[in-house]
């Protein structure tokens, strides 16, 4: 890079630097660190709260183990959490709900992450709402979100992301909720698949243990969307 181009960069307004840094942060946390080491203006822009909120957090299996021990890395992620980074909110919500058993804080975080557009958080919130027995309005809200996820074809990817976090981040510590009889979503007396989803899930699970082709497919072929929601609930509580 020439001296002239460096001088020109010095005159770029800070808000432009912030926008550039946001785009870099949303793509790669490593690229963000590299950018911040190039210019003072980029380093200053990287201090903005919106940048910490926008940082792309790598999945657990791609996260270097030493990040949790490095003081600088811990301070950085603490700042991202304070800035309400959606991915960290989502992960902390799962910790509150299924390890610390703190439903109030967990649900607040899960709602906040969902409101940012985090799809896996929306999936976890959907399942948590469907599992409720004390609030029919919330169950209906969960069913509305399930329809949206089902229509978008997002269920499998979201479930895989939740599985990755729950099993890699906190192996052996997670306590998933149980499904009681009254938590069945489908209540139609004329539905031919009502009440069969636990059996179908067990059949698919045993087939998977045998590496059978019958393990695939889930409940996608079931015409009743409420029964498909029941099947997804079975899969969710058995993630960990």
N, C-alpha and C positions, 0 to 999 in steps of 0.2 A: 504494500500500500504506500502511495507517495505521501510526502510531507503535505502537499497541497490538499489532498483528499482528507487527511487527518485534521487539518485546520478547518476544512469545511464542516466536518462532523461536529466540531466543537460548537458550531453555531446552530445545530439542530435543537429546537425547543424541547424542554423536558417532557412535555406531554406526548410528543412524537416518540421520544425514547421509551416512554412507558408503554405506548402501544406496540412498539417493536418488541420490547421485552416480554409483554404478555403473549404475543404470538410464539416467541421462542419457548417460553415457559410451558405453554399449552402443548408443545410438541415433544419436549424432552427436558428433563431436569438436568441432564449432563450438559446439554447445549446452553441452558441458562447459566450454569456455572462458568462455562467457557466465555460466554458473552460478557459476563460481569467482570472478567479479568482483562478485557480488551481496552475499555475506556472508562474514565471516571464517570462520565455521563451515564453509561450503561450500568455501572455499579450503583450509582445513586438511584436510577430508575428501578433497579432490582429491589430496592428497599420498600417500594410502594406496597400497600396492603393488597391491592387488586392483583398484583403479580403473584403474591403468595397464595391468593385464592385461586389463581388460574393454573398453578403448577400441575403438570401431569405426573401423578404418583405411579411408579411402576408396580406391577402386580407382585404379590409376596414372593413368588418363585424367582422373580428377576431382581429382587432387592438384595444388594450386597449385605452380608451378615454383619459387617463391621459398622454399618450406618447406625445401628442401635447403640453402639458403644462410643462413637465419636461425638465429643461435646459440641463441635460445630454443627454436625448433622442434626443432633438432637435439638439444638436451638432453632435451626432452620425449620424443622418439622413442627416444633412448638409454635412458631410464628405462623406457619401455614394453618395450623389448627385454630389459632386465635382469629385468623382471617376467614374462617369458615370454608376452608377448602372442601369441596363436595366429597372427594374420595376419602379424605381423612375423617370427615363427619360420618360418612357411611360406615367405615370400619369401626370407629369408636362407638357408633350406635349399636352395632352387632355385639361389641364387647359388653356394653351396658346391659343389653337385653338378655344375652345368652351366657354370660359369665358372671357378671356382677348382679344380675337379676334386678336391675334398676329400671323398671318399665317407664317411669315418667321421663327421666332424662334420655333414655334410649329412644323413645317415641318422638321426643322433641327433635333430637338430632336426625332421626330418620326422615321426619317430615321436612326438616330444613334441607337435607341433601336431595330429597325428591323434588322440592320446589326449584332447585337449580337445574333440573333436567337430568339428574343422575339416574339412569335406567335401572341399574341393579338395586339401588336404594328403593326405587319405586316397587320393584318386585318383592323385596324383603318387607316393605311396608304393606303391600297387598296381602302377603301371606299372614303377616301378624294381625292385620285387621280381620281377615277371614277366620282366624283362629279364636277370635273373641266370642264370648258367650254372654257378655253383659251389655252390649250396645248394638242393637240391630241397625241403627243408622250408620255406624262405622262399618259394619259388615257389608252393608249395601254400597258404601263408598269403596270398600275393598273389591267388591265384585265389579264395580264400574272400571276400576283400574285394571283388574284382571282381563276384562274384555279388550281393553286398549292394548295391553301387552300381548295378548293372544292374537289380536288382529295384526299387530306389527311383527309377529314372529320372533319376539324377543325372549320368550320364556327359557329356552334352552341355554342361551348365552348368559342370561342373568343368573340362572341356577348354577352354572359352572363357575361364575365369578364368586358367588356366595360360598360355594364348596371350597374353592381355592383359599379364600380368606379364613374360613372357619377351621379348616384342617391343617393349613400350613402355619398360620400365625399363632394359633393356640391349640395345638394337638392335645387331645385328652382333657381339655378344660371346659369345653362347651357343653352346656346342658340345654338341649332343644326342648320345646314344649311338647306335651302329649295331645293327641286328638281324642276328645271325648265324643260319645255318641250324639250329643246334642249339637255338635259343631258341624254336622253335615249341611252343606250349602243347598243341595238339591232336596226339595221337599214336595215335589210333584208326585201325586199318587199314580199318575199314568206313565211315569218315566220308566222305561224298560231297563235302564242301567243304574237307577238309583240304588245306593247302598253296596254296589259291586266294586267300587274303586279300591278299597283296601285289598280285596282279593286279587284284583288285576295288578296292583302295585307289587304285592308279594310274589305273584307269578313272574312278573318281569324281573324282580330282584333275584329270585332263585335261578332264572334263566341266565342272567348275567354272571352269576357265580359259576355256571357250567359253560360259560362262553358260547351260549346258544344264540342263534339268530332271533329267537323269540324274545330276547331281552330288549330289542329295539322297537320303537314306535310309540311307547308310552300310551297316552289316552287320546292322541291326536285324531284317531278315527271315531271317537265317541261323539255322536251328534249333539248331545246335551252339554252345553257349555258349563252348567253348574256342576255336572259330574266331572268334567275336565278340571274344574277348580278344586274339587275334592281330591282328585288324583294328584294334582300339583301340591296340595297341602301335605299329602302323604310323603311325597318326595322331599319336600322342604324340611319336615321335622326329622327326616332320616339323613340329612346332609352330613352331619357330624357323628 
